[in-house]
Amino acid sequence: MAEIEVLKRKIELAPIITQVGEVAQTIGLETYIVGGYVRDLILQRTSKDIDFVCVGSGIELAKAVKNHLGDEAKLAVYKNFGTAAITFSGFELEFVGARKESYRSDSRKPIVEDGTLEDDQNRRDFTINALAISLNKDDFGSLIDPFGGVRHLEERQIMTPLDPEITFSDDPLRIMRAIRFASQLNFDIAPDTFNAIVSQKERIEIISQERITDELNKIILSPVPSYGFKLLFSSGLLKIIFPEMEKLQGVKRINGKGHKDNFYHTLQVLDNISEDTDDLWLRWSAILHDIAKPATQRFHDKAGWTFHGHEDMGARWTPKIFKRMKLPLNEKMKYVQKLVRLHLRPIALVNEKVTDSAIRRLLYEAGDDIDDLMTLCRADVTSKNMDKVRKYLANFKRVEKKIKEVEARDHVRNFQPPISGEEIMEVFGIQPSREVGEIKNVIKEAVLEGTIHNEKSEAWELMLETGKALGLTPQTK
């Protein structure tokens, strides 16, 4: 009872909930809050998304609530689905009539009929999402928990309300959602529920790639994303939805020499970078930075295992992986591709004398993404030997200090050569040609090598000198 009283007080403190309850009573619709908002309320997590279920028309309730709230409330009606949504004062309110569902084996789209609250709770994916709070006058604030969802929240368990085999077969997207919730909340998946995931994993193939990727991105954005990926791997699901990553797992040994397990290394890098950023694309760069290692691994008697060129191959693979997974093929993809291609460059500088030329070239290629590249490279420092990690990171700080010094002095981040192609053509009276490109490249290399400063006067002299060597003559005006 004490728990119910606490919930009552919490929802009474949210005026929008009280207002929806009052409107529902006025028009005579039995109404409840259901799902994630109730779960998060009990977990003391902040949420602005509230789902309302009424026994009747959700659209009718939404329209009445909109009229009550006034012009600030923005209403969207989805007649085909029998649902409506209101955006109001930072809240996203969803309205639907209680329903029961049945499924065909070849589709996750259910046959829907009007139903009771009990029917609606039966169709929910997990017990922790089947919780409801009454907004009705007689029992306002009462918690309806038919499947022990509160107990499962306390036990930190993901379980299905009904038979998990049927639950996942009916809608295989729930397989991804189970792993996503486990990863986001740091919950266990109950043994029978996990066994059903394993047995029903092939059913994921009827789900659209967009829906799978949406859940995968939520796993990537969870606090410790490696947990979700370990569940994907151990269930056999990763091999189906992301085979390139699954192939990272394992260690080969020849003549007693092995290499690190690149799957678990990648997960460590992902967790490391997740401590510093919640940027989805920077986290994707951690996932893909070593993705081509299995394809490039070679064994040499003296050198042992090598992965030469894995960064370039990984960069070439990035657009293909993004395309297959329906990720954006825009600047986000190019950003990830760049970080994958460059991720060894700063690390190489740690192991050798750091020259200004090497720093300038890194700044030129990384451009505005240099800070994110350095974040990725710091995350890539993994070892069981913590003294080794500390020493490596200390050297890395030296490289970062050098980068700041060179950038402040030479301004080569995203630099454009101080002489344009149009100026070269005008000076020598020529059309676009190989010679124009050669002159621009000589100037660029001279700036990066530090033989001239990044300024027009020195570049102009080099342009004239290079043009003369190519047999070109300046035009006199």
N, C-alpha and C positions, 0 to 999 in steps of 0.2 A: 504493500500500500504506500509506503514511504516513497518508493520509486515512482509510482504513478503521480503522487502529489508534486514531486520535483518536476516531472514532465509537464504537468498542468501549469506550474508557475512559469516554466521556460516558454511555453507556447503563448501564455497570456502576456508575456513581455514582448511578443512579436505582434504588433498591431495588425499587420497584414493578415495573419492567420485568423485572428479574432474576427476581422471584417469579413473574410471569406466564409467563416462559420455562420455569422449573422445573416449574410445574404442567402446562404444555403437554407437556413431555417425559414427565412421569409418566403422562399419559393417552394418549400417543402421537399428538398432533396437531401436524402441521407448522404453525408459526406465525411471523408476521412483524408488525413495526410498519410501517404504511404511511401515505402521505399527508402531511398538514400538519405533524405532529410531526417527521417526518424532515426535511422542508424547513426548518422553523424551527431544528432542531438544527444544520444546516449553516450557516444564516444567523446563528446565535448569538442567536436570539430566544427569549425565555422562553415556554414553553407548558405548560399543565396538561391539555390535551386530547390523548389518545393513542388512535389507532385501531389495533386488532389484527385481522388477517385470518388465518384458519386454513384449511387444506385439510380441510374437514369441517364440523362444527356449531359455529358461533360461540356458540350458546346453551349447548351442552354445556361449552365452554371457560369461559364466563362463570360458570356455576354452580360449576364446580370451583374457579375463582379465588376466588369468594365464600366457599366453604367453607374455603379456605386462609387467607383474610384475616380471617375471623371476623365478629363482630357489628358492628364499625365500618363494614364495607362494606355499602352499600345497593344491592341488585340490582333492576333493572327489566328484564323480558323482553317483547319485542315479537314474539310468535309469528308474526303475519301477515307480518312483514317478515324473519323469520329472524335477528333481531338482539337484542342485549342490552346493557345499560349498567350500569356500576358507578361509584358515587361513593365515593371513599375518600381520606381525608387530603388534601383539596383537589384531587385529580385527578378528571377525568371520563374514564372508560375505556369505549370502544365496542368491541364484539366482533361479528364477522360472518364467515360462511363465504365462502371465495373463490367468485366467481360470474362468469358471462359473461352478457351482455345483448344483446337485439335489440329493435328499436323499430318501432312502427307510425307512419305519417305524421301521424295525427291526435292523438297523445298523446305526452307525455314520459315516461309510465310504461312501463318496459321489461318485456319478457318475460324472466324470470330463470331461469337454470339453474345447477346446481353447476358449478364450474370449477376451474382451476388458478390458481396465483399469476400466471402469465403472462396468463391470461384476465382476471384481476382488474385487473392493471396496464393492459391494453389498454382497459378501460372507463373509466379515469380521465380527468378533464377536461383536465389539462395535464401536460406532462412533469415540471414541478417538483413536481407532486402525485402522480406515479406512482412515486416513489422508495420503496424498501422496505428494511428492515433485518431480517436473519434472527435469530430467537431460538432456532434449533435448535442442538443440541449440537455437531454436526460443523462448523458454520460461523458460530457465534454472533458477531454484530456485523458480518457481511459486508453490504455495500451492494449491492443489486440495482437497477441503473439501465439499463433496456433502451432508453431513448429519449434519453439524453444530458441528463437533468435537471440534473445537477451542473454541466455545462458551461453550460446555459441560466441557472442561478442566477448563475454567474460573469459571463455576458454580460448579465444582467438582462433576460431575454427571456421573454415569455409565448408558448408554442407548444402545440399539441395533439399528443398521441401519434400519432394517426391522421389521416386526411384531415380538415381543419378543416370543410369543407363538410358532411361527413357528421356530424361531431361536433356541430356546432351545429344541424343539422337534426334530429338524433335528440333532443337535449335543449337547446332554445333558452335555458334558464336559464343555460347555460354562457356565453352571450354576455354577460350581466350579470356573471357571475363573472369572466370574463376582464378586463373593465374594472375591476371591483372590486379584483382582485389587482394589476393594474397601478397603480391609485391607491394602494392600501395600501403596496405595496413600492417604488413609484417605478420600475417596470419598463416597458420598451417592449413593445408587442404586435408580434410578428413580422409582416412585410408580408402573407404569404399567410394568416395567421390573421386579421389585421384585414380583409383583403379578403373573407374568408368571413363575418365579422361583418356587413359591409355587405350582402352578397348574401342573407344569411339573416335579416336583422333583422325582416322581417315575421312570421317564425315566433314571435316573442316573444308574439304575440297568443294562443297556446295556453297560456301560462303564467298561473297565478293572480296576481291583483294583489298578494296578500299576499306571495308569493315575490319578485316584482319589487321591491316596496317594501322588503322586508328587505335586499336587495342594495343598493338605492339608499341606504338609511340607513347601510350600511357604507361606501359611497363618501363620503357626507357626513361621516362620522366619521374618514376617513383624514387623515393629517397635512397634506396640501395638496389639499383636495377639488376645487379648480378643475381639476386634471389629469384626474380622472375625468369631470367634466362636459364638458370639451373633447373627450374621447374619445366620450362619448355624443352630443355635437353633431355632430362630424365624421363619425361613422358613420351618422348619420340616425336613431339610436335615440331621441334626446331628443324629437324631433317626435312619436314614437309614444307614449312613456310619460309625457311631461310637456310637452304642447304649449304651455301658457302660458309656460313658461320659454324654450322655443325661439323664441317670438315676440318676446322681448326683443332678439334679435340684429338688428343692422343700424342704419344711420344714414341718415336722410332729410335731403335738402338742398333748401331753397327760397331763391331769391335769395342764394345763397352762404352761407346760414346753416344750420348743422347742429347736432345734439345729440350727446352722448356715446353710445356703444354701451352700452345698458343691460344687455345680456347680460354683456359683459366687465366692466362696472362691478360687477354683482352678484357675479361670481366673485371680484373683488378684495375686495369687502366680506366674502364668505364666508371667503376666506383670511385676511384681517385678523382677523376675529373668532375664527378657529380657532387663532390664536396665543395667545389669552387664555382660551379655554374649550373643553372637550370635551363640553359639554352639547348633546345632539342638538337640543333644541327651540330653544335660543338660535341654533344654526346654521340651523335651519329659518326662524327669523325673518329672518335675513340673506338667505336665498334668496327669501323672499316679500315683502321690504320694498318693492320697486319693481315687483312682479309686474303691477300694473295700469297701468303707464306706457304701454304701447302702446295701450290702450283709451282713455286720457285725453289723449293728446298732441294738441296743437293748434298751428297756426302763426299768429302775428300779425305784421303788418308791422313794428311798433315793438318789441314784446317778444320776437319770435323764437319759439322753441319753448317751450311750457308743458305742464305735466302736472298741472294743478289737480285736486285731489280724488283723486289716485291712492292716497293713504294710506287714505282711507275706503273706496274701491272695493276695494282690496287686502284690507282687513279683512273686507269682505262676501264676498269670494271665498274667504277662508281655510277656512270650514267646508265649502264645496263641494269644494275641492281635497283636504282631509283625508278627506272621505267617499269620494271617488272612489279615492283611493290607499289606502284602508283603514287610515288613521292614526287614532289614538284621538280620538273626539269628546267628550273630557272636559276636565279642567282644562288639559291640555297644549295642546289646540287653542285654548282661550280665552286662554291665556298668549301664544301666538304671535300670535293675532288682536289682542290688546291692544298688543303691541310694534309690529306693522305699523301699527296705527292711530295710534300716538303717535310714530312714529320721527322725524317732522319737528319735533316740538315743542321739544326741547332745542336742535336746530340753529338754529331760528328765534331762540332766545334769545341765541345767540352774535352775531347780526347787529343787535341792538338793545339799548337800555338795559334791563338786567335789573331788573325790578320785583319786590318781594316778593310782590305779588299773583300775578304770572305763575308764580313759583316755587311758591307755595302750591297753585295750581291743578294744576300738573304733579305735585306730590307727592300730591295728593288722587287724581288719576286713575291714576297709575302704582302707587301703594301700595308693597307690598313688592318690586315688580319694577322700582323706579326704578334700582337699580344695574345690572341687566341692560339696561335701556333705554339707560343712558348708555354701556355697553359697545358696544351695537349702533350708537349714534350716533357714537362714536369710530371704529369700523370703517368707517362710511359716509363718512368723510373721505378721498376719493381724488382725486389729481391728479398729473399728470406734473411739476408745479411743486412741488418739495419745500419751497421757502421758503414757498409758500402753505399747504401742509399744516402745516408747523411753526407758522405764525402762527395758523392756525385752531385747532389743538390747544391752543395756549397760551390762546386766548380760551375754549376749552371748559373748561379747568381753572378758569378764573375762575367759570364757571357752576357747576361742581361744588362749588367752595368756597362759593358763595352758597347752594346747595341745603343743604349741611350746616349752615350758619348758621341758615337759616330753619327747618329741621327741628328743630334743637336748641331754638330759641326757641318755635316755635308748635305743634309736635307735630301736624301735619295729615296725616301719612302714614296712610292708611286711617282717617282720623278719622270718628267718628260724631257727628252734631250733638248738642250737650250737652243738648238737650230732645227727648224722644221723642214720637212721635205719640200714645201713650197718655196722656202727661202733658198734652198740648195738649187732647185730648178731655175729660179730667177737669176741667181748669181752666175750660173754656168750656161744659162740659155738652153736648157735641155728639157725633154719631156720625162714623164715617169719612166724609170728604167732601173736596171740592176745597179748602176753607178750610184743613184740616189740612195738606195738601200744600203750599199756598202759604206758610203760616207756617214750615214746616220748610225750604222752599227759601230764604226770606228770611234765616233764621238761617244756613244754610249759606253763602250768598253773602256775608253780612256777615263771617263768619269768614275766608273765602277772600280777600276784599278787604281785610281787616285793620281794618275799622271797629269790630269788637268782638274781644275776645280769645276764645280757644277755652275758655271756662269758663262754668259754669252761671249765675252771678249776672247777668252782662251779657246772656246769651242769654235769661234769664227776663224781663228788662225789655223786650227787643226783642219777645219773644213777646206780652207784654201790649199793647205799643204797636201791633203789627201786627194783633192780634186786634181791637182797638178800631177801627182803620181799615177793617176788613172788616165792622164792625157787630156784632161779638161782644162779649158781656158776661161777665166772670169770675163764676163761681159762688161765693157765700159759703157757708162751712160753718157 
